[in-house]
């Protein structure tokens, strides 16, 4: 455990500073800013389907943050989208499309011949499915979400008795961990500082500690850190259960996020 702490209410925040946090991206080229600091998309219709259209510049910045968080290669422009080489046993890489660009998505899916290369498209599954060849699967829906950091600061983080929250910082990434009275990890999450945008990632609560407010506590603790860095806008990619939590904390849907891959 970290040896030095400062307290806020019932929460101890322990810092392990491995390097100086910089609010600017130190890897790769300067990334474009989104058209507006809190862009919630515009409506896009194709046939009977209507969805929120993502801001490509904002998706690019999220992808760069995701790569930093997961220690993957920086995104590169490829096939009219972005490609991130992950190089892990569970994932070779991912192609990210900020819009439903039918021709390159269809062509790319036809060329992919291994199951661990993923297509990620900011559009609903029903719109992505017709572009995929036979043998492809679509995963549980995802959602790109945005929020003002201030929305999570209305209430302080609250923990059950004898639970403790710790913060550790490494470069642009700040990690939050909540431990139970035995010292076992109960919840965790992280943020990546990207200039004037902070990206939340890997927010998790252990199964046996669900429904105790730990997810909210992690989010509020990390939001307070973003606020200390002077960052006002936040973004994340949510699962369906996560989306419900984040909406209660003041987050809004930016776009759908569909994941597809060749079946193993």
N, C-alpha and C positions, 0 to 999 in steps of 0.2 A: 504494500500500500504506500502511497505517497506520504512523505514525512511532514510536509508543511501544509496547513489548511487554513482557510478562512471560512467563517460561517455566515449563512443567510437563513435566519429562521431555523428550521429543522434540518437544513441541508448543509453539508460540508463540501466545499469545492477544493479538491486537491489538485495542484498543478505540477506537471512534470514537463518542463520546457526543454525539448530536445534541440530546437532551433528557433530562430526568431520568426514569428508569424508576420507575413507580409500580405497586405490586402490585394496585391496585384499578382496576376498569374506570372509565374517564372518559367513556365515551360511552353515552348512553341510560340507561334505568332500571336500578335495582339488580336483578340477576338472582337467581332462587331458587337455593339450594344443592341438590345432589342429596340423596336420602334418606339416603345414607351416602357417606362419602368415597371408597370404592372399591366401587361397586355393580356387580356382574357380571350382573344381570338375573335374571328368573325364567322358568320354562318356560311356554310358551303353546302350546296345541294347537288346531288347527282341522282337522277331518278327520284325515288321516294325517300332517299336517305339524306338526313341533315345532320351536320356535326360542326363542332367548333374547330376552326382552322388554326393550327399552331403558327407561332412566329418563328420562322427559320433561324433568325439570329439568336433567339433565346434558346432554342433547341441545341444549337451549336455550342453555346456556353454551358448548358447542362451536360452535354456529351463530354466536353473537356473536363468538367468537374468529376463526372462519373469515372473517367479514365484515371484521374489523379487518385480518387478514393480507392479504386480497385487495383492500383499499381499496374495498369495496363498501358499499352502504347497510346500516344495521343491520337485523336481522330484525324483522318486524312480524307480529303474529298475523293470520292470514287463512285462511279456508276450513278452520277447525279444525286448522290446522297453522301453520307459519311460512313467510313469504315473504321472500327476499332479492333485491333488485333489483341485478343485477351490471352491466348496461349495457355489456357488451363485445361485440365482433364475434362471438366464439365462444360467447357465452352472454348471453341477455337477462336471465334470472333463474332462480331455483330455489325450488321449494316443498318443504319438509321436513316429514315426518310421523314422529313418534317412535314411532308404533304403526300397525298395519294397520287404520286406520279406514276401512272399506270404502266407506261411502256418500259421504263427501266426496272420497275419492280417485277413485272412479268418476265422480262428477259433474264434478270438476275436469278430469280427463283428457278427458271428452267436450267440454268447453268450450275447451280449448287448441287453437289452430289454427295454431301456428308451431313449427318444429322446435327452436328454441333456448331454449325454456322447459322446464326439467327438473323431473321428479318424483323426489324422494329419499325413500325409505321404509325405516324400520328394521325390515325383515322380509325373508325369503328371496325370491328372484326367482320361484320357483314359486307363491308365495302372492300376489305382486303382479300377475303376468301376467294372471290371469282378470279383473282390474278394468280392464284397458286396452282401448280400442277397437281395431279393425283399423288397421294402419298404424303402430303403435307398436313401438319397439325397446327392448330391455333391454341395458344395457352390461355390461362385465366386472364381476363382483361386487366389492363393497367391504365393509369390516368396520370397525365401531367397536370400538376397543380401549382398555383402561385399564391403568394400571400404577402401583405406587408408584415415585416418583423414585429411591428408594434401590436398587431392583432394578438400575438401570443404573450404579450407582456402585461395584459390587463390584470392577471392574477399571478401570484408567485407560485413556483413549483411546490407541491405538497407531497410528502412521503409518509408511508405508514411508520409507526414507531420502530426505531432501531434499524431502519433502512438508511443507507448513506449514498450520496451521489458524489462521484469524482469526475474531474475534468483533466484531460491530458492533451497537450498541444504538440503537434509535429508539423512544422512548416505551415502550409495553408490549411491543414486539417486539424480540427478540434474534436476530440473523442469524449463522449460522456458515458459513464457506467454507473448503474445503481446496483448496490449489493444488498442482500438480505442480512438478517442478524447473524447468520453463520458465516458471512463473508462470501457466499456464493453469488455469482452474477445473476441478477434478476431482470435487468433491462439494459439496453445500450443503444447508442446512435452516434452519428457524427455529422459535422458540417464541413463544407469546403468553401473557403473564402475566395470569391472570383471578382475582385474589384468591388463594384457596387451591387453585386448579387451574391447571396449565400445559398448553397445547395445542401439540403438535408438528405442524408443517405443512411441506409442500413439501420433503420429504427426497428428494434425488436424487443419484445417482452417474452420472457420464458413462460411456457405453457402454464406452469403451476402458479404463476403470479399474475395471470390475466385478470382484468377487470378490477384492478386495485389503483388505477390512476397513474401507473408507472410510465405508460406511453406519453401521457400529457406532461408528466414531470420531466421526462427526457426532452421533449420538444420545448418546453418553457425554459429549461436550463440552457439549452443550446441557443435559443432565441436571445436570451440575455447576453450570451457571449457575442453573438452577431451584433447586437446593439452596442456593446462595448467597442467593437471594431468599427463602428460607424456605418454599418451596412443596414439598409432599410428595406430591401426586397429579397424575397425568398422563393425557392422553387424546389420541387421534389417530384418523384415518380411514385405513385401509390398503388397498392393492391386494393381490391374492393373493401375488405375490412378496414384497411388503413385510411381509405378515403373518408369513411364515416367519422373516424376520429379527427382527421385533419379539418373536415368541414366544421366540426364543433369548435375547433380552435381558430376559425376565421379564414381557412383556406378556400380557394375557389378553383373550379375546373378550368384548366387551360386548353386541354385537348384529350381525346382518347389516345391510347398508346397500345397498339396491338402487336403481339409477339407471335411469329410463325417460324416453324422449322420442319425439316424433313423428318418424318417418323423414323425411329431407330429400327 
